[in-house]
Amino acid sequence: MQTVRSSASGVFLFFSFWTAQVLFFWTGLVGLNGCGPAVEVSEQAQPLDALTRDPREEDAGADCWPGFRGWNVQGVAAEANPPVEFGPTTACRWKIELPGRGWSSPVVWKDRIFLTAALEEEKPIRLVVWCFHRADGRLLWQREAGIAGGPTHEKNGYASASAATDGQYVVVFFGSVGLLCYDMDGQPIWHTSFRLEHQWGVASSPVIHGDVVVQLCDVGDEASVGSSLVAVRKKDGRILWQTPRESYGSWSTPVLVDATGPDGQRRTEVLINGAGHASSDGRILAAYDLRDGQELWRVPGLTEWVAPSAVLGGGWVYSMCGRNGPIQAIQPGGQGDVSQSHLVWRRSHGGPYIPTGIFYRNRLYVVTEPGFLTCYNAGSGEEIWRMRLRDTFTASLTAAAGRIYAAAESGRVYVVAAGDAPRLLATNDLEDSPCLATPAIVGNDLLVRTRRFLYCFFSRTLPPPPSSSP
């Protein structure tokens, strides 16, 4: 694996096809030899019983998917029942062709869908924000956000960060253009600029929490300076705090968790999974205080170039990182280096390079780029089963109605039963590739973005989406 890491100087391995091939060979070799990863467990680690219902499936907000991977970046849809079998001519409510290019995910607030793109057919490349009507895919408005600038990678582009909305504001992030905010009708509210460039492009999405918008701004390599975590005021974009990070190469989206600190006081922690650093001890999962941006705790031992976001479940934080890197469960609420005091369990290998896994019904599901989908007991880290999906994956996992949805680069979407037995329910070929964007699930709708189209698939078991529109 050291050989794979060193090749980053020549090719952008964050998105590399060859990385997938090396991982496939390495993982297959491990399986053949019967040599599994090292597993560390603490006294807190206890197996969890499988649930037939995830508590988050009963949360409010069933008609919304307000940011990347829905509520708080966790990928679990509330009160949803999307279709199992679907395609261009099956269970397709509508399909619209998208100009330009972008790998941001659909974001939904009731009857509206928000999406970003870069119109690469034009010179200079214009960055746009779209709002579509959920019932029929009709374009409600389009706004120009600026001109694309700086370097990026062919497989990333200039529109990989998803929008975020709270039903009043829509916030988007375009790297060096910065953060922009619109109202629900597309009227500009504010624009906060950042001097941020990344040699392979940006992908971290904004997150709205109460009156605050949080954005990760990591630069590209260890020779660069200027990485930071930023919080701005939602109503006007004023910077509340900006915490420098001795970091490079994290594309993860911030995740927020309420925890109790060592002093017994409740606090909101902002979790950033991944930080590149010249020292291996500097490659960390870090938590920051939402109030002032101060670092609260960290866990070293991650790999470089981290794209997956943190995962929450059962009161713990799950960190995973790529090139077959570690997967670990951490108890939040610590101070300083908590790698010994708050580690619940840790597996030395098995982590994904780009897709984020999912905690669902007391199980942790992880898909790797070469197509190994693994189910772990989230309480103990024990592997329950592994399934090979013969495809390549960049999009993150989502879940609803007892099912895991995994969109592959080929344009196929796999539907797998959640539970303690590996069971593939359906393989749905959209006949359009590549597909790198994470699907959105709202009610009985499944929204999938491919290179050319935005699809809305539906199940007839729930009422149709809202049809009201200005």
GIDA-V237371 format. One record per residue. PHI is phi in whole degrees, -180 to 180 (* if undefined). D_FIRST is the distance of its C-alpha to the first C-alpha in Angstrom with 2 decimals. Layout:
PHI&D_FIRST + PHI&D_FIRST
This chain:
*&0.00 + -63&3.80 + -63&5.26 + -61&5.12 + -63&6.48 + -68&8.88 + -75&10.33 + -63&11.96 + -68&14.84 + -104&15.90 + -137&15.36 + -77&15.48 + -73&12.25 + -56&14.02 + -119&16.04 + -82&14.26 + -62&15.26 + -68&12.55 + -60&9.90 + -60&12.12 + -68&12.27 + -63&8.64 + -62&8.74 + -60&12.08 + -63&11.31 + -63&8.65 + -66&11.17 + -63&14.00 + -65&12.99 + -60&12.82 + -63&16.14 + -66&17.69 + -84&17.04 + 71&18.33 + -103&15.70 + -93&15.50 + -72&14.03 + -72&16.00 + -125&18.87 + -106&21.07 + -134&24.51 + -107&27.48 + -66&31.16 + -74&31.09 + -73&28.82 + -139&31.20 + -58&30.84 + -106&32.50 + -71&34.88 + -66&34.21 + -106&36.57 + -94&38.56 + -153&38.71 + -87&36.43 + -53&38.53 + -72&37.15 + -72&38.61 + -106&42.00 + -69&41.46 + -69&43.68 + 91&42.63 + -66&42.31 + -98&43.38 + -138&40.72 + -138&37.00 + -82&37.14 + -168&33.68 + -57&30.09 + 61&29.65 + 79&33.26 + -75&34.51 + 53&32.31 + 66&29.18 + -101&29.17 + 79&29.72 + -101&32.56 + -90&35.82 + -88&39.14 + 47&41.92 + -117&40.26 + -149&40.51 + -70&38.76 + -69&39.16 + -92&37.15 + -113&37.99 + -162&38.34 + 178&38.04 + -57&39.89 + -121&43.08 + -129&42.49 + 53&42.95 + -102&42.49 + -71&44.70 + -162&43.94 + -147&41.56 + -125&41.67 + -85&40.18 + -108&38.33 + -74&38.74 + 71&36.01 + -152&32.44 + 177&30.51 + -115&27.89 + -68&29.64 + -93&30.78 + -63&34.45 + -123&36.12 + -127&39.40 + -132&42.46 + 56&45.14 + -95&46.43 + -124&44.20 + -120&40.72 + -114&38.99 + -150&36.41 + -117&35.18 + -160&34.56 + -116&34.48 + -83&37.17 + -75&35.24 + -71&38.08 + -103&40.12 + -128&39.98 + -69&39.43 + -75&37.09 + -93&38.83 + -100&37.15 + -133&39.03 + -120&39.43 + -114&41.00 + -127&42.98 + -111&43.75 + -84&46.20 + -69&44.56 + -71&47.43 + -136&47.50 + 79&44.73 + -67&47.36 + -74&46.30 + -91&48.07 + -161&46.96 + -135&44.62 + -130&44.06 + -85&42.54 + -101&40.18 + 145&39.85 + -108&38.27 + -65&34.54 + -150&33.27 + 83&30.28 + -78&27.03 + -159&24.96 + -111&22.60 + -55&24.19 + -87&22.48 + -103&23.43 + 82&26.92 + -111&29.42 + -141&30.22 + -102&27.25 + -79&28.64 + -82&31.06 + -73&34.55 + -139&35.92 + -145&39.51 + -122&41.91 + 88&44.79 + -120&46.39 + -122&43.78 + -124&40.94 + -115&38.23 + -131&35.69 + -132&33.09 + -128&32.45 + 61&30.40 + -66&32.59 + -73&35.63 + 101&35.19 + -94&36.47 + -130&39.48 + -129&41.75 + -129&44.29 + -84&46.78 + -68&46.74 + -98&49.02 + 89&46.78 + -78&48.82 + -63&46.80 + -109&46.91 + -159&44.76 + -144&42.02 + -114&39.89 + -89&38.05 + -133&34.83 + -89&33.58 + -128&30.04 + -135&27.89 + -135&24.22 + -63&22.89 + -119&21.28 + 88&24.07 + -103&24.80 + -152&24.56 + -71&25.57 + -94&28.90 + -72&31.96 + -131&33.21 + -100&36.92 + -138&38.07 + 61&41.81 + -96&43.03 + -124&39.66 + -112&36.94 + -112&33.48 + -139&30.99 + -85&27.55 + -129&27.45 + -91&24.11 + -86&23.80 + -89&20.99 + -150&19.35 + -68&19.85 + -83&22.71 + -88&24.59 + -131&27.05 + 116&28.79 + -64&26.49 + -161&28.69 + -112&29.67 + -123&33.13 + -124&35.96 + -123&39.02 + -76&42.31 + -63&42.48 + -77&46.07 + -140&45.92 + 78&42.37 + -68&43.24 + -70&40.27 + -87&40.62 + -160&37.76 + -142&34.71 + -97&32.19 + -63&30.00 + -125&26.30 + -80&24.20 + -151&21.50 + -152&19.92 + 73&18.04 + -111&19.16 + -111&20.78 + -72&21.79 + -96&25.50 + -59&27.44 + -125&28.57 + -110&31.71 + -139&32.72 + -85&36.00 + -145&35.67 + -106&37.87 + -78&37.10 + -60&37.87 + -86&41.36 + 84&42.08 + -90&42.26 + -75&40.76 + -153&38.39 + -105&36.15 + -101&32.53 + -100&30.40 + -96&26.78 + -119&24.00 + -88&20.58 + 114&18.12 + -159&18.60 + -71&16.45 + -163&17.42 + -62&16.96 + -97&16.90 + -63&14.48 + -69&17.85 + -91&18.85 + -92&16.35 + -130&18.90 + -93&20.85 + -127&24.32 + -119&27.85 + -120&30.73 + -80&34.46 + -62&35.91 + -69&39.18 + -138&38.12 + 81&34.35 + -72&33.83 + -67&30.54 + -101&31.29 + -152&28.20 + -149&24.46 + -131&21.52 + -80&18.57 + 106&15.01 + -82&13.75 + -89&10.82 + -80&11.95 + 55&13.77 + -99&15.30 + -108&17.70 + -63&18.81 + -90&22.02 + -67&23.15 + -122&24.94 + -114&28.20 + 172&30.05 + 63&32.28 + 86&32.56 + -119&28.86 + -110&26.05 + -112&22.81 + -116&19.65 + -143&16.49 + -151&13.59 + -88&10.87 + 54&7.52 + 64&8.61 + -81&9.70 + -75&13.01 + -123&16.42 + -147&19.40 + -113&23.18 + -127&25.15 + -84&28.92 + -72&30.11 + 94&32.99 + -90&31.58 + -146&31.83 + 72&29.40 + -77&26.23 + -110&26.56 + -64&23.32 + -102&25.64 + -76&28.90 + -120&27.90 + -74&24.79 + -91&25.90 + -154&22.83 + -149&19.06 + -107&16.42 + -72&13.05 + -141&11.30 + 112&12.78 + -72&13.14 + -86&13.75 + -84&12.64 + -123&16.29 + -68&18.91 + -89&20.67 + -78&21.60 + -148&25.14 + -93&27.27 + -150&30.18 + 54&32.90 + 71&31.07 + -124&27.94 + -109&24.54 + -108&23.23 + -132&19.71 + -116&18.73 + -102&15.29 + -56&15.13 + -76&15.22 + 99&18.28 + -92&17.79 + -101&20.49 + -122&20.60 + -110&23.60 + -116&23.49 + -72&26.54 + -68&26.40 + -84&28.40 + -123&26.37 + 81&22.86 + -70&23.69 + -74&22.29 + -97&25.43 + -157&24.32 + -137&21.70 + -126&22.80 + -98&21.27 + -101&22.59 + -78&22.03 + -160&21.36 + -116&19.05 + -123&19.48 + -122&19.74 + -65&22.93 + -86&23.10 + -80&24.98 + -133&28.70 + -148&31.22 + -169&34.96 + 54&37.60 + 78&35.37 + -134&32.91 + -106&29.35 + -111&29.07 + -128&25.84 + -93&26.23 + -101&24.01 + -61&23.57 + -69&25.88 + 94&28.76 + -95&28.89 + -117&29.27 + -95&28.60 + -118&30.80 + -122&29.84 + -69&32.17 + -78&31.22 + 147&31.73 + -93&30.71 + -132&30.82 + -70&28.61 + -146&31.08 + -83&30.59 + -88&33.82 + -163&33.56 + -121&31.60 + -110&33.27 + -95&32.89 + -86&34.01 + 59&34.11 + -152&32.65 + -139&29.12 + -81&26.83 + -130&26.90 + -117&24.53 + -83&27.03 + -75&27.27 + -66&30.64 + -116&33.45 + -125&35.73 + -140&39.29 + 61&42.05 + -101&42.22 + -106&40.34 + -121&36.78 + -104&35.92 + -127&33.20 + -104&32.39 + -114&31.17 + -59&31.10 + -114&34.89 + -131&36.38 + -115&36.81 + -105&37.85 + -121&39.80 + -99&39.84 + -145&42.16 + -109&43.45 + -83&47.22 + -81&47.28 + -123&47.50 + -61&49.90 + -67&48.98 + -68&47.51 + -57&49.92 + -111&51.91 + -70&53.53 + -159&52.69 + -67&54.36
